[in-house]
Each structure stands twice: as structure tokens, then as C-alpha cells.
């Protein structure tokens, strides 16, 4: 057998090993016998080196005109576009989701990078009349400094691009810790930036585990902002870790997203949305459609057909074009999903299909779970209230539109929601009253686009948004400038009474 490929950290413009000289395995979740490669098991000292490199590089990077920074991002987007298929196949190998989805993941990184390249010429401020004569007033954006980033495994190139690209275009430098399950995709993203000519120290990649790498990054005094995507539990710890030094922190956390299907819905369209929203990425999305509130008049028909479609899904190796759903990311996640299935059974939910690990043949080599649907669920059940992050969809019968909205809003999360209806009045009321940061009409709870803000409310986030021009507000400070050319002392609010 050929020796495994060895990957390194990227610090101060060089690919370097960890000071520990230790490594961890990146395994294929479809076949745990396949080793993707070895990645550095980094230490707090590696983080310190990366942060120092980023701090030093920021002195000159912030002075490079934003349009010039945009040109580098544009070249990086071209690199990603040229290598899209290669990077997609490598992502399927390390993460498991089907190739069509990993192509979408890489495309999202391409879109974000092109988008933020353009923002190099659109970092507009405001000009406004002063209340005093011969005085000028305006606002400009200023970079923050070193930004730390901690990213998850489910979108291992798209989500890092959401964070890195707006940070760079605003003049910040970056230290990123990718998820230990999917470091290769972030490695590929950083490689594209290196090939595009990002100066030494501007982007730094440190692989490793949460406590040694993430904890050090959060607590480092030279890190001015932290962007985290992951669970609400870990996000709370990140927020607490940033609080003592008043770091700016962006938290994108859990979701328990509801789809509402009214009696007047296009049933075929709603079923298509339920399958894609519930089982796309094996349900491992913060925006996954994990709850469906179905009007009682169509509930039995909807649940029967949805169960049939779930049973018919082809689960397997994501590299196979006929496969519709891949494995869970690892054995721990499979145990978590299976544990929630047992909880659902114990709570009295009706198991309509699935509810078990897939075994036999190639399934035994990976972390495969059957598409699972629970019916006749009570809104207070744990499988309705808690994020499962797997291919489990729970159905709740509702009496009317008002009852559906009540059920949809009755969770601690508030990321995404959807309604299927032909009634324009109901659609607009739902858009107003659903307590989520994202609302879809006649579409599932997944499918965000890079030029619109992404994020949630309640225990899903802390008020910031990723993607779109709104991301610039997290990665920059507003500086207000007053220029008095009257050649005399003027006192605002005093001389103008």
C-alpha cells in the first residue's frame, strides 16, 4: 500500500508541521478503511505562531487598497472554478455527501469569493451635511485586525468561504481552524488563496481539535474577532470565552426547522421539498427540515407518500451517481441519531419508516443510517424540540393555519422555516409571523444564496449575519470622520442653537 498523504498547517505563507510532530487521521465515512490523509495535531503554540503571523501581516494588508485585495480574491475564485470537480470529489471522500451536493458546496465557495471580490469596490460609507458651516462629515469602514474562525464539517468549503472572504476584503487577516472530520476541503480553499497570491501571514490554517486549537484561538489576546459555526452548546462556550476581552463574536448555531404544509398546498411540490429538506446532506444541515406541521385534512396522505419516498431513497457511496443520500459523518454522530430514535419511540412517536443503522455489504464499512420518519408527534417531544442532525423527520398534525404557526414557533431555535400554500394571504402572514431569520414560501428550509444574509434568532445566533454585504458589518468597524475647514473653533450643539 502507498504511504498516506501527509498534510500540513499553513502559517506565515509556509506549509509547516505542528510543533508536536503528531498527526490525526482523516477517514472516509463511506469506508472507514480508506484513509484520506494525515493532518497536524496542532497545539496552542501553533496557534500562537499563526496569530503572530496574522498580526504582523495585517499591518500591510490593511493598507493594500480594497480593490487590489478584491483582485486577489477574484483570482482565488478562478482557481476554485478550475479545480471544482477535483475539490468536489475530495469533499465527497472526506465528508460523505453525494457528489452533486459537494459540487454545490464548492460552487458556493466560488460564488462567495467572486461576490466579495466585487465588494472591494463597493465598501461605501456615508456622507451627510454637518450642522455647522464649513464642516464635512462622513463614515468609512476600518478593519478589525486578526480574525479567528472555527468551522464545521457539514459544509467544509462553503462555510469557511463565508468567513474568510468578507474578512479579507475588509482588510483583516485570518487564522482558521477547520473541523477535524473535514480538514482537506478547507486546506483546498486555503491552497487556492495561496495560488492567487495572498501575501504571507494574511491567511493561516491550523488543524487540530477544539480544546487545544479552538480554545487557544478564542482566548488569544491578539485575536479581535471570532466567527463560529457549530452547536448551540459549544457556541455558548465560545461566547463566554470571548467575553472577558470583549472580542466581537459571530455565532451561527443550531436549528430545528419547521415546514408547514397547508391543505391547499401543491402536494407533489411539498413532498419533493420534504425529501430534499429532510434528507439532503443526510439531514446534517443546520437548516434541515426536521419538523413538518401538516394540516389534518391531508396528513395521512402526506405521511404515507413521504414514507414511501423515504424508503425508496438510494443510500450509499456519494461518488455513485445513483446514490441520493450518503453516510453520517462518523460513528459518534450515528450513535447520537440512533439515540434520538430510541427517545422518539419511548416518547410514543409512531415510527413510519427507518429507525435503524444500515448493515450488510459495503454498509458495514461506513456510518450509514436509514432515512427515518416519525408520525403523530406531539410538539413537546424531545425529537421535536432538540436538534438531531441526521436523517430524521418528524410529522405533526395541525388543525389550522394558526395552530401550524404556533407549532413552528414553539422551539428555542429560529434559523429557517417554510410554508407550502397557494393562499397569498397566508403566505404573507407566515412571512411576518414565523420566528426565524429565513423564511421560504413553497420551498424547503434549505437553499440559501450567497448574496442574501444568512442567520437566525433565538438560540440559533447572536444577531450577526453571514454572507451578503451584511457580513461586512461584522468584519469592519464604522469610523466617523469630521473635517472642519472653517479655520475657527466650532462647537456642535452649542454654536448652532
C-alpha positions in Angstrom: 0.0 0.0 0.0 1.1 3.5 -0.8 2.0 5.6 2.3 -0.7 8.0 3.4 -0.5 11.6 2.2 0.7 14.0 4.9 -0.8 17.5 5.0 0.5 20.5 7.0 -0.6 23.7 8.6 -0.3 26.9 6.7 1.4 29.6 8.8 3.0 32.8 7.6 2.9 31.7 4.0 4.5 28.3 4.5 3.2 24.7 4.8 4.6 23.6 8.1 4.2 20.7 10.5 2.8 21.1 14.0 5.4 21.7 16.7 4.0 18.5 18.3 5.0 16.5 15.2 1.8 14.5 15.8 -1.0 13.9 13.4 -4.6 12.6 13.2 -6.3 10.5 10.6 -8.9 11.9 8.2 -11.1 8.9 7.3 -13.7 8.3 4.6 -17.1 8.0 6.4 -18.3 5.8 3.5 -15.5 3.3 4.1 -13.5 3.7 7.3 -10.8 1.5 5.9 -9.9 4.3 3.4 -7.5 6.9 4.8 -7.8 10.4 3.2 -4.6 11.6 4.8 -2.8 12.6 8.0 -3.3 16.1 9.3 -1.3 18.0 12.0 -2.5 17.5 15.6 -1.7 21.1 16.5 -1.0 22.7 19.8 -1.6 26.1 21.4 1.9 27.0 20.3 0.9 26.5 16.7 -2.0 28.9 17.2 0.3 31.5 18.8 2.6 31.3 15.8 -0.3 31.7 13.4 -1.8 34.6 15.3 1.5 36.4 15.4 2.0 35.9 11.7 -1.5 37.3 11.1 -1.0 40.2 13.4 2.2 41.2 11.6 0.8 40.7 8.1 -2.3 42.9 9.0 -0.1 46.0 9.2 0.5 46.0 5.4 -2.6 44.1 4.3 -5.0 46.7 5.7 -3.1 49.4 3.7 -3.5 47.5 0.4 -6.4 49.2 -1.4 -9.6 47.2 -1.2 -9.9 46.8 -5.0 -6.5 45.3 -5.0 -7.5 42.9 -2.3 -10.5 42.1 -4.5 -8.3 41.2 -7.4 -6.6 38.5 -5.3 -10.0 37.1 -4.3 -11.1 37.1 -7.9 -8.0 35.1 -8.9 -8.8 32.7 -6.0 -12.4 32.2 -7.3 -11.0 31.4 -10.7 -8.7 28.8 -9.1 -11.7 27.2 -7.3 -13.7 27.2 -10.5 -10.9 25.4 -12.5 -10.5 22.8 -9.8 -14.2 22.4 -8.9 -14.5 18.8 -9.8 -11.3 17.7 -8.1 -12.2 19.5 -4.9 -15.8 18.2 -5.0 -14.6 14.6 -5.3 -12.2 15.1 -2.4 -15.0 16.5 -0.3 -17.3 13.6 -1.0 -14.5 11.3 0.1 -13.9 13.0 3.4 -17.4 14.2 4.2 -19.7 11.6 2.5 -22.4 13.7 1.0 -23.2 12.9 -2.6 -21.2 14.4 -5.4 -24.0 16.7 -6.6 -24.1 18.3 -3.2 -20.3 18.7 -2.8 -20.3 20.3 -6.2 -22.8 22.7 -4.8 -20.6 23.3 -1.7 -17.6 24.2 -3.9 -19.8 26.3 -6.1 -21.0 28.2 -3.0 -17.4 29.0 -2.2 -16.8 30.1 -5.8 -19.9 32.4 -5.6 -18.9 33.9 -2.2 -15.3 34.6 -3.4 -16.5 36.3 -6.6 -19.1 38.2 -4.6 -16.6 39.5 -2.0 -14.0 40.3 -4.7 -16.6 42.8 -6.1 -17.1 44.3 -2.6 -13.5 45.6 -2.9 -15.0 48.4 -5.0 -18.2 48.8 -3.0 -17.3 49.4 0.6 -19.4 52.5 0.6 -19.6 54.8 3.6 -22.0 57.8 4.1 -21.6 61.5 3.6 -24.0 63.8 5.3 -24.3 67.6 5.8 -22.8 68.9 9.1 -24.9 71.1 11.3 -22.1 73.7 11.2 -20.8 75.7 8.3 -17.6 74.8 6.5 -17.6 71.4 8.1 -17.7 68.0 6.3 -18.8 64.7 7.8 -18.5 61.1 6.5 -18.1 57.5 7.6 -15.6 54.8 6.4 -15.1 51.1 7.2 -12.0 50.1 9.1 -10.7 46.5 9.6 -10.7 44.9 13.0 -7.3 43.0 12.9 -6.8 39.3 13.4 -10.0 37.2 13.0 -10.2 33.7 14.4 -12.6 31.2 12.6 -13.9 27.8 13.8 -15.9 25.9 11.1 -18.0 22.7 11.0 -17.7 19.6 8.9 -21.0 19.7 7.0 -20.1 22.5 4.6 -16.3 22.3 4.8 -15.6 24.7 2.0 -18.7 26.9 1.7 -18.8 28.0 5.4 -15.1 28.8 5.6 -15.6 30.9 2.5 -18.4 32.8 4.2 -16.0 33.8 6.9 -12.6 34.2 5.2 -13.7 36.2 2.1 -15.5 39.1 3.8 -12.8 39.3 6.5 -10.1 39.6 3.8 -11.9 42.1 1.7 -12.3 44.4 4.8 -8.5 44.3 5.4 -8.4 41.7 8.2 -6.1 38.8 8.5 -7.3 35.2 9.3 -6.5 32.2 11.4 -8.9 29.3 10.7 -9.4 26.0 12.5 -11.4 23.6 10.3 -13.4 20.7 11.7 -11.2 17.7 12.4 -13.5 15.5 10.3 -13.1 17.6 7.1 -9.8 19.5 7.1 -9.0 18.7 3.5 -11.7 20.9 2.0 -10.5 23.9 4.0 -6.9 23.0 3.1 -8.0 23.2 -0.6 -9.7 26.6 -0.1 -6.5 28.0 1.5 -4.4 26.5 -1.2 -6.5 28.4 -3.8 -5.9 31.6 -1.9 -2.2 30.9 -1.8 -2.0 30.3 -5.5 -3.9 33.5 -6.1 -1.2 35.5 -4.4 -2.4 36.2 -0.8 0.6 37.7 1.0 2.4 35.8 3.7 0.6 35.7 7.0 -2.7 37.0 5.7 -4.4 33.6 5.8 -3.3 30.9 8.3 -4.7 27.4 8.7 -4.2 25.4 11.9 -5.6 21.9 12.0 -6.5 20.1 15.2 -9.0 19.7 18.0 -11.3 22.1 19.8 -9.7 22.4 23.2 -6.1 22.8 22.0 -6.7 24.9 18.9 -10.1 26.4 19.2 -9.8 27.3 22.8 -6.4 29.0 22.3 -7.7 30.9 19.3 -10.7 32.2 21.3 -8.6 33.3 24.2 -5.7 34.8 22.4 -5.3 38.5 23.3 -4.3 39.5 19.7 -7.5 38.0 18.1 -10.0 40.8 17.7 -13.0 38.8 16.5 -14.2 35.2 16.4 -16.6 33.6 14.0 -18.0 30.2 15.0 -20.4 27.8 13.3 -21.5 24.8 15.2 -23.8 23.6 18.0 -25.5 25.9 20.4 -23.8 24.3 23.4 -20.3 24.9 22.0 -21.4 28.4 20.8 -22.3 29.3 24.3 -18.8 28.3 25.5 -17.3 30.4 22.6 -19.3 33.4 23.6 -18.2 33.0 27.3 -14.6 32.6 26.2 -14.7 35.8 24.1 -16.5 37.9 26.8 -13.5 38.7 29.2 -11.6 40.5 26.4 -14.8 41.9 24.7 -14.0 40.2 21.4 -16.5 40.6 18.7 -18.1 37.2 18.2 -20.4 35.9 15.4 -22.3 32.7 16.4 -24.1 30.5 13.9 -25.6 27.6 15.8 -28.3 25.1 15.9 -31.7 24.8 14.2 -34.9 22.8 14.5 -36.6 24.0 11.3 -40.2 23.5 10.5 -42.0 23.2 7.3 -45.8 24.0 7.3 -47.9 22.2 4.7 -51.4 23.6 4.4 -54.4 21.8 2.9 -54.3 23.9 -0.2 -50.6 23.2 -0.9 -49.3 21.7 -4.1 -48.8 18.3 -2.6 -46.2 16.9 -5.0 -44.1 20.1 -4.6 -44.4 19.8 -0.8 -43.3 16.2 -0.9 -40.4 17.0 -3.1 -39.4 19.7 -0.6 -39.8 17.5 2.4 -37.5 14.8 0.9 -34.8 17.2 -0.1 -35.0 19.3 3.0 -35.1 16.4 5.4 -32.6 14.0 3.8 -30.3 16.2 1.8 -26.8 16.1 3.3 -28.2 13.1 5.3 -30.0 15.7 7.4 -26.7 17.1 8.6 -27.6 20.8 8.0 -28.4 23.5 10.5 -31.2 24.3 8.1 -32.5 20.8 7.6 -36.3 20.3 7.5 -36.6 18.2 10.7 -40.2 19.0 11.6 -43.2 19.1 9.3 -46.5 20.5 10.5 -49.2 19.1 8.2 -52.8 20.1 8.0 -55.1 17.3 9.3 -57.1 17.1 6.1 -54.0 15.9 4.1 -51.9 14.5 7.0 -52.5 10.8 6.3 -52.0 11.1 2.5 -48.8 13.2 3.0 -47.3 10.9 5.7 -47.9 7.8 3.6 -46.4 9.1 0.4 -43.5 10.7 2.2 -42.7 7.4 3.9 -42.8 5.6 0.6 -40.4 8.1 -0.9 -38.0 7.9 2.1 -37.9 4.1 1.8 -37.1 4.4 -1.9 -34.1 6.6 -1.4 -30.8 5.0 -2.5 -28.3 5.3 0.3 -24.6 4.6 -0.3 -21.4 5.9 -1.6 -21.8 9.6 -2.7 -19.5 9.0 -5.6 -22.1 6.8 -7.2 -24.4 9.0 -9.4 -27.4 6.8 -8.5 -27.0 7.4 -4.7 -29.3 10.0 -3.2 -28.1 10.0 0.4 -24.6 9.3 1.8 -23.4 8.3 5.3 -23.4 10.2 8.6 -20.0 11.9 9.2 -18.8 9.5 11.9 -19.7 6.8 14.4 -20.4 9.3 17.2 -23.0 11.1 15.1 -24.6 7.8 14.1 -24.9 6.9 17.8 -26.4 10.3 18.5 -29.0 9.8 15.8 -29.8 6.3 16.9 -30.2 7.5 20.5 -32.7 10.1 19.4 -34.7 7.5 17.5 -34.9 5.4 20.7 -36.0 8.6 22.6 -38.7 9.1 20.0 -40.0 5.6 20.3 -40.0 6.0 24.1 -42.0 9.2 23.8 -44.7 7.5 21.9 -44.0 8.8 18.4 -45.0 6.4 15.6 -42.1 5.1 13.6 -43.3 5.2 10.0 -40.0 4.1 8.3 -36.3 3.7 9.0 -35.1 4.0 12.6 -32.1 1.7 12.2 -28.5 1.5 11.0 -28.0 0.1 7.5 -25.9 -3.1 7.6 -24.6 -5.7 5.2 -22.1 -5.5 2.4 -20.5 -2.1 1.9 -22.7 -0.6 4.6 -20.7 -2.3 7.3 -17.6 -0.3 6.3 -19.3 3.1 6.9 -21.7 5.1 9.0 -25.0 4.6 7.2 -28.4 5.2 8.7 -31.9 4.6 7.1 -34.0 7.6 6.2 -36.3 7.9 9.2 -39.8 9.4 9.7 -41.8 9.7 12.8 -45.5 10.4 12.7 -48.2 11.6 15.1 -45.7 13.6 17.1 -46.5 15.8 20.0 -44.9 19.3 19.7 -43.3 18.9 23.2 -41.5 15.7 22.4 -37.7 15.9 22.5 -37.4 14.7 18.9 -39.4 17.8 18.0 -37.6 20.2 20.4 -33.9 19.2 20.1 -31.6 19.2 17.1 -30.8 15.7 15.9 -28.5 16.5 12.9 -29.3 13.4 11.0 -31.9 11.8 8.6 -34.8 12.0 10.9 -38.0 13.9 10.0 -40.9 14.2 12.5 -44.5 14.9 11.4 -47.0 16.8 13.5 -50.7 17.0 12.5 -52.2 20.5 12.9 -55.8 21.7 12.9 -55.4 25.0 11.1 -53.1 27.8 10.0 -52.8 29.4 13.4 -52.1 26.1 15.0 -49.3 25.4 12.4 -47.6 28.7 13.2 -47.8 28.0 16.9 -46.1 24.6 16.5 -43.5 26.1 14.1 -42.5 28.8 16.6 -42.5 26.6 19.7 -38.8 25.8 19.8 -35.7 27.6 21.2 -34.2 27.9 17.7 -35.0 30.3 15.0 -33.0 29.7 11.8 -35.2 28.6 8.9 -38.8 27.8 8.2 -41.0 27.1 5.2 -44.7 27.2 4.3 -46.4 25.4 1.4 -49.7 27.1 0.4 -51.5 28.6 -2.6 -53.1 31.3 -0.4 -51.1 34.5 -0.8 -52.7 36.0 2.3 -51.5 33.0 4.4 -48.0 33.2 2.8 -47.5 36.9 3.7 -48.8 36.3 7.2 -46.4 33.4 7.6 -43.5 35.5 6.4 -44.4 38.1 9.0 -45.1 35.7 11.9 -42.7 32.8 11.6 -39.9 33.4 14.2 -36.9 32.6 12.0 -34.2 34.5 10.3 -35.0 32.8 7.0 -38.5 32.0 5.6 -39.2 30.1 2.4 -42.6 30.0 0.6 -43.3 26.9 -1.5 -39.7 25.7 -1.0 -37.9 23.6 1.7 -36.0 25.1 4.6 -32.7 24.8 2.8 -31.3 26.7 -0.2 -29.7 29.9 1.0 -28.0 32.1 -1.6 -24.7 33.9 -1.0 -25.9 37.4 -1.9 -28.5 37.4 0.9 -28.0 37.4 4.7 -27.8 34.1 6.4 -28.5 33.6 10.1 -31.2 33.1 12.8 -32.7 34.3 16.0 -33.3 33.0 19.5 -30.7 30.3 20.3 -29.6 29.9 16.7 -27.4 33.1 16.7 -26.4 36.2 18.5 -27.7 38.8 16.0 -25.0 38.8 13.3 -25.5 37.6 9.8 -23.2 35.8 7.4 -22.9 36.2 3.6 -24.0 39.1 1.5 -23.0 42.7 2.2 -24.2 42.4 5.8 -21.1 40.2 6.5 -19.0 43.3 6.1 -20.6 44.8 9.2 -19.2 42.1 11.3 -15.7 42.2 9.9 -15.3 46.0 10.0 -15.7 49.0 12.3 -17.5 52.2 11.3 -15.3 55.2 11.7 -16.9 58.6 11.7 -14.8 61.5 10.3 -15.4 65.2 10.8 -13.3 67.7 8.7 -13.7 71.3 9.8 -12.3 73.8 7.2 -13.8 76.9 8.9 -10.4 77.8 10.5 -12.1 78.5 13.8 -13.4 76.6 16.8 -16.9 75.4 16.2 -18.8 73.6 19.0 -21.6 71.3 17.9 -24.9 71.6 19.8 -23.6 74.8 21.3 -22.8 77.2 18.5 -25.7 76.1 16.4 -28.5 76.8 18.9 
